[in-house]
Amino acid sequence: MTGGSIRVAVEAVELCGPGLADWSSFEAVVAGGATYRAAPVVLQPPVQLSPAERRRAIASVKLALAVGAAAVQQCGRDPATLPAVFASSGADAETISAILATLTTAAREVSPTRFHNSVHNAPSGYWGIGTQSQEAVTSISCHDGSFASGLMEAAVQAVSGDRPVLLVAYDLGYPEPLNAARQVEGCFGVALVLGPVHAGRGLAELTISMAPNGDGGVTSCSDPGLEALRRGNPAARALPLLARLAARSVGSVRLELSHSALDVGVAPC
């Protein structure tokens, strides 16, 4: 950490979103070898969980565990040894909506499983169960700045602890009537493994700092479809940074951070 900035290495990155099955498909879009077209996201039951837990896994758990496991596998780390930061604007709105609907009925009998899955840190809890990890896990929510907040938290942990940290950010669309009050669209998840820069491994080096005077002007996506995804889904606010990583080019992006912004410099390793 120097001059008010934090330097970390990106050891691995994975994503999942509409028309983006994985990191490789996103790289192809950024490179111009493929045209971005939104398509429904198909989420598979998490293989890390037991059959009983797998059946109870909700969409947010499936999404978070899928990208998290893929990123960790990509860099060859043991998931049980990694501290983790999970970031989401609103967790699983489908589950919350179902509970609220139940509370309007005469019986008002909320399923224990639904209640268990309604809490914001449910995916991080399932991650600990599935990986048998006893490392610390942090769960963060910061409205549309949730990804940037998670990125800052994971970077601070990686530098202060001098060890790699897993960051998982995810958000899914809100059903009505919740969507009328808080519009969240699509399904997007991203995971990065961040480590100390002296570890001698990584795809790129990030230099992270607060934007001066809390200045706005966040970086957008040049592709209209990706920009619509970025604006509609809080976790997809990561897309400008991911595009810079996929392009393997030197540059910087500005990410939304609540009432401020985060400047992230990128230098390929």
C-alpha positions as CSV (number, residue, x, y, z in Angstrom):
1,M,0.0,0.0,0.0
2,T,1.6,3.3,-1.1
3,G,0.4,6.9,-1.4
4,G,-3.2,6.1,-0.5
5,S,-3.4,3.3,-3.1
6,I,-3.4,-0.5,-2.8
7,R,-1.6,-2.8,-5.2
8,V,-2.7,-6.4,-5.7
9,A,-2.3,-9.1,-8.4
10,V,-5.3,-10.7,-10.1
11,E,-4.5,-14.5,-10.0
12,A,-7.7,-15.6,-11.7
13,V,-11.1,-14.3,-12.9
14,E,-14.4,-16.0,-13.8
15,L,-17.8,-14.6,-14.7
16,C,-21.3,-15.7,-15.7
17,G,-24.0,-13.6,-17.2
18,P,-26.6,-13.3,-20.0
19,G,-24.9,-14.6,-23.1
20,L,-21.6,-15.0,-21.2
21,A,-21.2,-18.5,-20.1
22,D,-17.6,-18.0,-18.7
23,W,-14.5,-15.9,-18.9
24,S,-13.4,-17.4,-22.2
25,S,-16.6,-16.3,-23.9
26,F,-16.2,-12.8,-22.5
27,E,-12.6,-12.6,-23.8
28,A,-13.8,-13.5,-27.3
29,V,-16.3,-10.6,-27.2
30,V,-13.7,-8.1,-26.0
31,A,-11.2,-9.3,-28.7
32,G,-13.9,-8.9,-31.4
33,G,-14.0,-12.5,-32.3
34,A,-17.6,-12.8,-31.1
35,T,-20.6,-10.5,-31.0
36,Y,-22.2,-10.0,-27.6
37,R,-25.8,-11.3,-27.6
38,A,-27.8,-11.6,-24.3
39,A,-29.2,-15.1,-23.6
40,P,-30.7,-16.8,-20.6
41,V,-28.3,-17.9,-17.9
42,V,-28.5,-21.6,-17.1
43,L,-27.4,-22.3,-13.5
44,Q,-26.4,-25.8,-12.5
45,P,-26.7,-27.3,-8.9
46,P,-23.4,-26.8,-7.0
47,V,-21.3,-30.0,-7.2
48,Q,-19.5,-29.0,-3.9
49,L,-22.7,-29.5,-1.9
50,S,-24.2,-32.8,-0.7
51,P,-27.3,-34.0,-2.6
52,A,-29.7,-32.7,0.1
53,E,-28.0,-29.2,0.2
54,R,-27.9,-29.2,-3.6
55,R,-31.6,-29.6,-3.8
56,R,-32.2,-26.7,-1.5
57,A,-29.7,-24.4,-3.3
58,I,-31.3,-21.2,-4.6
59,A,-30.3,-19.3,-7.7
60,S,-27.9,-16.9,-5.9
61,V,-26.1,-19.8,-4.3
62,K,-25.7,-21.6,-7.6
63,L,-24.4,-18.4,-9.3
64,A,-22.0,-17.4,-6.5
65,L,-20.5,-20.9,-6.0
66,A,-20.2,-21.5,-9.8
67,V,-18.0,-18.5,-10.4
68,G,-16.1,-18.8,-7.1
69,A,-15.2,-22.4,-7.7
70,A,-14.2,-21.8,-11.3
71,A,-11.9,-18.9,-10.4
72,V,-10.2,-20.9,-7.6
73,Q,-9.7,-23.9,-9.9
74,Q,-8.2,-21.6,-12.6
75,C,-5.4,-20.5,-10.3
76,G,-4.8,-23.9,-8.7
77,R,-5.6,-22.8,-5.2
78,D,-7.2,-24.8,-2.5
79,P,-10.6,-23.2,-1.8
80,A,-10.5,-24.3,1.8
81,T,-7.4,-22.1,2.5
82,L,-8.8,-18.9,1.0
83,P,-10.4,-16.1,3.0
84,A,-13.4,-14.8,1.0
85,V,-15.4,-11.7,0.4
86,F,-18.9,-12.0,-1.0
87,A,-20.6,-8.9,-2.3
88,S,-24.2,-8.5,-3.4
89,S,-26.6,-5.6,-3.6
90,G,-29.6,-7.5,-2.5
91,A,-28.9,-11.3,-2.2
92,D,-31.8,-13.5,-3.4
93,A,-34.9,-11.3,-4.1
94,E,-37.0,-14.3,-5.4
95,T,-36.7,-15.9,-1.9
96,I,-37.5,-12.6,-0.1
97,S,-40.5,-12.0,-2.4
98,A,-41.8,-15.5,-1.8
99,I,-41.6,-14.9,2.0
100,L,-43.3,-11.6,1.8
101,A,-46.1,-13.1,-0.3
102,T,-46.5,-15.9,2.3
103,L,-46.8,-13.3,5.1
104,T,-49.9,-11.8,3.4
105,T,-51.8,-15.1,3.7
106,A,-53.9,-16.2,6.6
107,A,-51.6,-19.1,7.6
108,R,-48.3,-17.0,7.4
109,E,-46.3,-20.2,7.5
110,V,-42.8,-19.4,6.2
111,S,-40.7,-22.4,5.1
112,P,-37.6,-22.8,7.4
113,T,-35.6,-23.5,4.2
114,R,-36.8,-20.2,2.6
115,F,-36.0,-18.3,5.8
116,H,-32.6,-19.9,5.9
117,N,-31.9,-18.9,2.3
118,S,-33.3,-15.3,2.7
119,V,-30.3,-14.0,4.6
120,H,-27.7,-11.9,2.7
121,N,-24.8,-14.2,3.6
122,A,-26.5,-17.5,2.6
123,P,-24.2,-18.0,-0.5
124,S,-21.1,-17.4,1.7
125,G,-22.4,-19.9,4.2
126,Y,-22.9,-22.6,1.5
127,W,-19.4,-21.8,0.2
128,G,-18.0,-22.7,3.6
129,I,-20.0,-25.9,3.8
130,G,-19.1,-26.9,0.3
131,T,-15.4,-26.2,0.5
132,Q,-15.1,-27.2,4.2
133,S,-13.3,-24.0,4.7
134,Q,-12.8,-22.5,8.2
135,E,-11.3,-19.3,6.8
136,A,-12.9,-15.9,7.5
137,V,-15.7,-14.9,5.1
138,T,-17.0,-11.3,4.8
139,S,-20.4,-10.5,3.3
140,I,-20.9,-7.0,1.9
141,S,-23.8,-5.0,0.5
142,C,-23.4,-1.4,-0.7
143,H,-26.3,-0.8,-3.1
144,D,-24.9,-0.2,-6.7
145,G,-21.4,0.1,-5.3
146,S,-21.4,-3.4,-3.9
147,F,-18.8,-4.7,-6.4
148,A,-16.4,-1.8,-5.8
149,S,-16.8,-2.2,-2.1
150,G,-16.1,-5.9,-2.3
151,L,-13.0,-5.2,-4.4
152,M,-11.6,-2.7,-1.9
153,E,-12.3,-5.0,1.0
154,A,-10.7,-8.1,-0.7
155,A,-7.7,-6.0,-1.8
156,V,-7.2,-4.7,1.8
157,Q,-7.4,-8.2,3.2
158,A,-4.9,-9.5,0.6
159,V,-2.4,-6.8,1.4
160,S,-2.8,-6.7,5.2
161,G,-2.8,-10.5,5.4
162,D,-0.1,-11.0,2.8
163,R,-2.2,-13.9,1.3
164,P,-4.6,-14.5,-1.6
165,V,-8.3,-13.7,-1.1
166,L,-11.3,-14.7,-3.1
167,L,-13.8,-12.0,-4.2
168,V,-17.3,-13.1,-5.4
169,A,-19.9,-10.6,-6.5
170,Y,-23.3,-11.6,-7.7
171,D,-26.8,-10.1,-8.3
172,L,-30.0,-11.5,-9.8
173,G,-33.1,-9.7,-11.2
174,Y,-35.8,-8.6,-8.8
175,P,-39.4,-9.9,-9.4
176,E,-42.4,-7.7,-9.2
177,P,-43.5,-5.9,-7.1
178,L,-40.0,-5.5,-5.6
179,N,-38.7,-4.5,-9.1
180,A,-41.0,-1.5,-9.2
181,A,-39.3,-0.1,-6.1
182,R,-35.7,-1.2,-6.9
183,Q,-34.9,-2.2,-10.4
184,V,-32.4,-4.9,-10.8
185,E,-32.2,-6.9,-14.1
186,G,-30.5,-10.0,-15.4
187,C,-28.2,-12.4,-13.7
188,F,-24.5,-11.7,-13.3
189,G,-21.7,-13.1,-11.2
190,V,-18.0,-12.5,-11.1
191,A,-15.1,-13.9,-9.0
192,L,-11.5,-12.8,-8.7
193,V,-8.7,-14.3,-6.7
194,L,-6.5,-11.4,-5.5
195,G,-3.1,-11.8,-4.1
196,P,0.0,-9.9,-3.0
197,V,2.0,-8.5,-6.0
198,H,5.2,-10.2,-4.8
199,A,3.8,-13.7,-5.1
200,G,5.1,-13.9,-8.6
201,R,1.9,-15.1,-10.2
202,G,-1.1,-13.3,-11.8
203,L,-2.8,-12.1,-14.9
204,A,-2.6,-8.4,-14.1
205,E,-1.7,-6.0,-11.4
206,L,-4.3,-3.6,-10.0
207,T,-3.6,-0.3,-8.3
208,I,-6.7,0.7,-6.4
209,S,-7.5,4.2,-4.9
210,M,-10.4,6.4,-4.0
211,A,-11.3,8.9,-6.7
212,P,-10.2,12.4,-5.7
213,N,-12.9,14.5,-4.0
214,G,-15.4,11.6,-4.5
215,D,-15.6,12.5,-8.2
216,G,-18.1,10.5,-10.3
217,G,-17.8,9.9,-14.0
218,V,-17.6,6.2,-13.9
219,T,-16.4,4.1,-16.8
220,S,-19.0,2.7,-19.1
221,C,-18.9,-0.2,-21.7
222,S,-18.5,0.6,-25.4
223,D,-20.8,-2.3,-26.4
224,P,-24.5,-1.2,-26.0
225,G,-25.6,-4.7,-24.8
226,L,-22.8,-4.9,-22.2
227,E,-23.6,-1.3,-21.1
228,A,-27.3,-2.2,-20.6
229,L,-26.2,-5.1,-18.5
230,R,-23.8,-2.9,-16.5
231,R,-26.4,-0.4,-15.8
232,G,-29.1,-2.9,-14.9
233,N,-27.2,-5.2,-12.6
234,P,-25.1,-4.0,-9.6
235,A,-22.6,-6.9,-9.9
236,A,-22.2,-6.1,-13.6
237,R,-20.7,-2.7,-12.6
238,A,-17.5,-4.8,-12.7
239,L,-17.7,-5.1,-16.6
240,P,-15.4,-2.1,-17.4
241,L,-12.6,-3.6,-15.2
242,L,-13.2,-7.1,-16.6
243,A,-13.0,-5.7,-20.2
244,R,-9.6,-4.1,-19.4
245,L,-8.4,-7.4,-17.9
246,A,-9.7,-9.3,-20.9
247,A,-8.0,-6.9,-23.3
248,R,-4.7,-7.4,-21.5
249,S,-3.9,-3.7,-21.9
250,V,-2.6,-1.0,-19.6
251,G,-5.2,1.6,-18.5
252,S,-7.6,2.5,-15.8
253,V,-11.3,2.5,-15.0
254,R,-13.5,4.3,-12.5
255,L,-16.1,2.2,-10.7
256,E,-19.2,3.3,-8.8
257,L,-18.8,3.3,-5.0
258,S,-22.0,4.5,-3.3
259,H,-21.6,8.3,-3.1
260,S,-18.0,8.2,-4.3
261,A,-15.9,6.3,-6.9
262,L,-13.0,3.9,-7.1
263,D,-10.1,4.3,-9.5
264,V,-8.5,1.1,-10.6
265,G,-5.3,1.0,-12.7
266,V,-4.6,-2.1,-14.6
267,A,-1.2,-3.4,-15.8
268,P,-0.9,-6.9,-17.4
269,C,1.7,-9.1,-15.8
